[in-house]
Amino acid sequence: MTIVNLSSSTATSGGWTKTRIFTSHLLTSRWFMVFASLIIMSVNGETYMFGLYSGDIKSSLGYDQTTLNLISFFKDLGGNLGLISGLINEVTPPWVVLLIGAAMNFSGYFMIWLAVTGRTAKPHVWQLCLYIWIGADSQAFANTGSLITCVKNFPQSRGIVSGLLKGFVGLSGAIMTQIYHALYGNNSKSLIFLIGWLPAVVSIVFLPTIRLMKVARKENEHKIFYNLLYVSLGLAGFLMVIIVVQSRLGFSRAEYGGSALVVFVLLFAPLIVVIQEEGYLAIENLPRAEFESAQPPQVAQLELLPTFGDTGSSAIETHLQYNLNQHHHHRWHN
């Protein structure tokens, strides 16, 4: 007698279906939008890194300190002038604000990088002031597109949301520095290029995620934000320790790569909190029919019974018996 089990493949198919349903729910959820905003803010503090590449601007373009101070002024002006992004955010969805900010960030800092590396003719002072104003003002667009949207999606926790996201902006300079040393070593001119492309790419990747959603306050909302805060404190503590160690010992590029890897792990640690919370919400709120339909039907076993006759020639009689278990779908009531 041979028993053939037909249920394993359908069970695997059902498992993949449930995973796909949950992944779709996760990527469109409010808490994943918070995580996306944290990542956007963690790479949009380029105005805090001016001191790392200002020397290259001064030496490559032959500027004196007075001219460099003027450029720094326009950098601060762009970083703090959020009126334009705010007005645009009032009449457009958040993804438009983020897309404009990404374009401004890349174009402004890319032009500075071309000038510093000698790939274009030496710009006039007013041109470089314009470039750095455009690049620095992109930070206001990133702040408006992500932070304001998060505040609107969590109106009862707007103070915690604002403080948490602003905290990641404060850490962005240290985060970007670790990434810069891991990718480019001590080539400070390449830092300008990194500042140009990385924030733009991150904003574009999360464009579909940052959007206004229906507000549904949960009782444990503050607890989740506290968990995210604990993760950010761990990231801040590691950055503080590693920067002190690096300044005293001097790291090679490979060692910078190791520290950058730890930073990446801590930076993406909030995703664990988000997945855990959205898992609970999926069980509570997703339509039950979606999960029930994902369950594999219980297929019975195929039984083959060989028999032999009494005559001279052998004959095989195949008996197929299907035990089909009826699969009843019961509706779940909240």
N, C-alpha and C positions, 0 to 999 in steps of 0.2 A: 504494500500500500504506500502510495506517495502522497504527501501533503504539500501543497503549494500555497504559500501565504502571499496574498495580493495586496495587503494593507500597508506595507512599509513605504512604497512609493507615494501613495496618496497621503500618508502621514507627513512625509517630507514636504510634499506640495502644500499641505495645509499650514505647516510651520513657516514656509517662505511667505505665504499669503498674509499671515498674521504679522510677520516682521515688516512686510511692505506697508501694511495698514498703519502700524505704529510709527514707522519712519516718516510716512507722509504726514501723520498727525504731529510728530515732533518738529519737523521742519517748518510747519506753519503755526506753531504755538507761540503764546506770549512769552514763555520763559526762554525759549530758544532765541527769541528776539532780544531778550536781555543779554544773553550770552553773546550774540552777534554784536550788540552795541558795545559790550566790554572789549571785544577784540578790536573794533573800529577805533575806540578811544585809546586803546593801548599803543597804537601806532600813529596817532595824530597829535603828538606833542612836539612837532619838529621845531617850533619856535624856541623851545628850551635847549636846543642843541646848537645854537648859533655859534657859541664859543668854540666848538670843536672844529668848525670849518672857516671861521672868519679870518683866520690867519692866511688861509689859501687865497681867499678873495683879495686880501690886502697885498700879498706878495705877487700873485699871478697877474693882477691887473694894475699894480703900481699905485695903489691908493695910499693916502696917508691916514692917520688916525681920525682926523676930523671927518674925512669922507666916509670912513668905516662907521663912525658914530651916526652919520646921516642915514646910511643904509640900515643900521640897526633900528633907527627910529621908525623907518617905514616898515620894517619887519614887525615891530611892536604894534604899529598902527593897523596893519593887516590882521594881526592875530587877535586884536581886541575890537575890531569893527564888525559887529554882528548884525547891524541894521539891515544890510542888503539880504543876507540869508534869511533873516526873520520875515521880511516882507515877502520874499519868494515862497517861504514855507506856508504863509497864510493862504496862498492861492493855488498851490500845487501839492501833490502828494510827496511824502518824504523821499521817495526814491529819486525824484527830480533834483531835490536839494543835494542829495549825496552824489548824484552823477555830475552835477555842476562842480561840486567841491573836488571830486576826483580829477576832473579835467583841469581845473585851476591849479591843483597841487602839482600834477605832472608837468604842465606847460611852464609854470613859473620856475620850479626848481630845475627842470631839464634845461631851460635856457641859461640858468646860472651855471650849471655844470658844463655846458658847451663853451661858455665864455671862459671859465676858469681853466679848462683843459686845453684852451687854444684852438678849439674846433671851429670857432667863429671869430670874426673880427672883434677887437676890444670894444665893448659897448660903452656908450656915454653913461655918466653917473645917473642921469635921470632914467635911463633905460634899465639899469640894474636895480634902481629903487623900485621901478614898476614891476620888474620880475619878482623881486622878493615880497612885494606887497601882495601880488596875485597869489604866490605860493603860500604865504602866511595866512591870507584871508580864507584859504580853503579850510583851515582849521575851524573857523566859525561855521562853515557849512556842514562839516562833519559833526560838530557839537549840536547844531540845530537839528539836523536830520535824524540823529540817533537819540540824543538826550531828551529833546522835547517830545519826541514820539514815545519814548519810554515813560516819561512823566504823565502823558495823556493816557497811556494804557494802564498805568498804576496810580490813579489819582489819590488813593488813600495812603500811599506810601511814597509820595513824590519827594519828600525830604530825604529818605533813605536812598531812593533811586538816584537823585541828583548827587548826593555825596559819594555814593559808590562809583558812579561813572566818572566824576571829577577826580576821584582818587586814582583811577587808572590813567587818566590824562597826566597826572603828576608822575606816575611811574613810567610813562611812555619814553621819556628821554633815556632812562637807564635800560629799558627793554631794547630800544633801538640800538643803543651803544653795544650791547652784547651781540646782537645780530650782526651789526656792522663789523665788529672785530672778527667774528666767526667767518664771515663771507669775504671780507676784503683786507683783513689784517690791520695794518696801521696806515693804509692809504686814505687819508682824510678827504681827498678829492672825490673818491668813490662814495663817501658818505653822502655827499650832495645828491648823487645819482640814486642812492638807496632811499633817501628822503623823498625823492621824486616819484619813484615807481611803487614802493611798497604800500604806502597809505592808499594810493589810487587803486591798486589791485584789490586790497582788502575791502574797500568800500564797494567796488563793483561786484565782488563775489557775493556780498550780503545784501545787494539791492532788493531782491524779492522778499527778503526776510523783514526788513524794517518797514513797517506799515501800521496804520491805526487799526485796532481790533476792538471787539466788543469787550467792555469791562465786566469782569465776573470776579469779584473779590472773594478770596478764600480766607478762612480763619487763620491758617498757618502761614499767611503771606509774609509776615515779618520774620518768621523763623527761617524761611528760605533765603531771604535777603541777608540775614545774619550769617547763614552758612556761606553765602558768597563773600561776605565781608571777611570771614575767617580765612578763606582761601586767599583773598587779596592781601591780608596781613602776612600770611606765609610767604607770598611772592615778594612783598616789600622787604621782609626780614632777610630773605635769601639774597636779594639784590644788594642790600646794605652790606651784608657780610662779604659777598663775593667782590664787590667794588673795593672794599678795604684790603682784602687779600691780594687782589690784582695790582693795586697801587704799591704794595709793599714787596711782592715777589716778582711781578712781571710774568705774564702768561705768554706762552707760545700760541700760534694760531690754532693748533689742535686742542689746547687746553681751553681757549676761548670757545671752541666748538662744543666742548663738553659742558661748559657753563651755560651756553646758549640752549643746549638741549634740555637742561634742567629748567631753564626759564620757560621753554615751550611747554613742558609737562605741567608746570604750575599755572601757566597761562590758560591751558585748556582744561585744567581741573574743574572749573565751574560747570563744564559740560556734564560731569558725573552727577552733580546736584540737579541739573536741569533734566537729565534723562530719568533720574529717580522720581522727581516730582511729576513729570509728564506721564510716567508709567502709572502712577496712582490716578491721575486725572483721566487717563485713557480708560482705565477699568471702570471709573465712575460714570463717565459722560459719553463715551463713544456708543453709537447704536449697537445694541446687542446682536442684531441680525448680521452685522459685518463680521463679528467674531464667530458667531454660530456657523455662518456660511464658510468660514475658513477651516472649520473642523473637518477632517477627512471622513468620508463615509466608511462605515465598518463593513469591509468586504469579507465575505466568508471564505473559507478554505476550499480549495479544489482537491477532491479526493479521487484518486485513480485506483481502481480495484481490478487487477488482472485475474482472469479465470482461464482455465484450460479444459477443453473438451476431452471425451473418452475415445474419440476416433483416432485414426492414425495420424492425421494432420493436426498441427497445433493451431488454435484459434484464440485470439485475444479479444475479449469483450471489455470495452472501456465504459465504465460507469461514471458519469459526471453528476455530482451532487452539489448543488449550490445552496448553502445555508445563508440566506440573505436576511440580515438583521434590519428590521425597519428602523430608519433614523427619523425620529420625530423632533421637530423644531418647536420648542416651547418658548413663548415670549417671556422675557424677564420684566417684571414690574418693579419700578423704583419704590 
